[in-house]
Amino acid sequence: MDRHFFKIPASQQSVATVAANGAYAMVCATGASHVRVRASAFTSGTITVALRAGQAREVPSLYAGSAGSAVPPVSALVGGSDGANLRTFATDTSGRLGLVGSSGTNITTATTTAVKATAGILRRVVVGTGVASATEKLVNVASASCTGTPGSGAMGVITLPSTLTNPFSIELNQTCSAGICVVTTGATNVIMIFD
């Protein structure tokens, strides 16, 4: 049996299940002739459902199977997954692929900073000021554990030079499964770039 998805109009997400009232499009695999919608956690009250099917069209020899195979009218261009849901590509009004920019956090003091509270990717570290022997400890922990000097989740330590002629960046692209925490020493000037 093929897996089908609900498409949420507002966010353009494609998800396997929905838990809220609303209007959803059903995205089906090519050639699907039947779709089942199942209520799995109903307790009380009234459920009202209205289903509307689109007209399938005949397309000979373009898809696997015999000539005249039915092809559903709804399709989705899926760009990838965030680990829980399928995500569609974002495009501008001309249909060009739009890229989502990374975020950044500037740290200028000796402190412990929750750069990202949940899982993410630490893309790069931009160092703007040299401070003799100051360090940037990179830690993979959720924000609740990003206090003092976390005892676990260490990913690495960057030791800064005493002076800099020009700012420099270090490319990391390090996946953090829990969150991004940075412990800095000295009056540094660093920018953490992350997704």
Stockholm file with secondary structure:
# STOCKHOLM 1.0

chainA/1-195         MDRHFFKIPASQQSVATVAANGAYAMVCATGASHVRVRASAFTSGTITVALRAGQAREVPSLYAGSAGSAVPPVSALVGGSDGANLRTFATDTSGRLGLVGSSGTNITTATTTAVKATAGILRRVVVGTGVASATEKLVNVASASCTGTPGSGAMGVITLPSTLTNPFSIELNQTCSAGICVVTTGATNVIMIFD
#=GR chainA/1-195 SS CCCCEEEETTTTEEESCCCSCSCCEEECCTTCCCCCCCCCSCCSSCCCCCCCCCCCEECSSSSSSSTTCEECSCCCCEEEECSSSEEECCBCTTSCBCCCCCEEEEECSSCEEEEESSSEEEEEEEEEECCTTCEEEEEECCGGGCSSSCSSCEEEEEECCSCCSSCEEEEEEEEESSCEEEEECSSCEEEEEEC
#=GC SS_cons         CCCCEEEETTTTEEESCCCSCSCCEEECCTTCCCCCCCCCSCCSSCCCCCCCCCCCEECSSSSSSSTTCEECSCCCCEEEECSSSEEECCBCTTSCBCCCCCEEEEECSSCEEEEESSSEEEEEEEEEECCTTCEEEEEECCGGGCSSSCSSCEEEEEECCSCCSSCEEEEEEEEESSCEEEEECSSCEEEEEEC
//
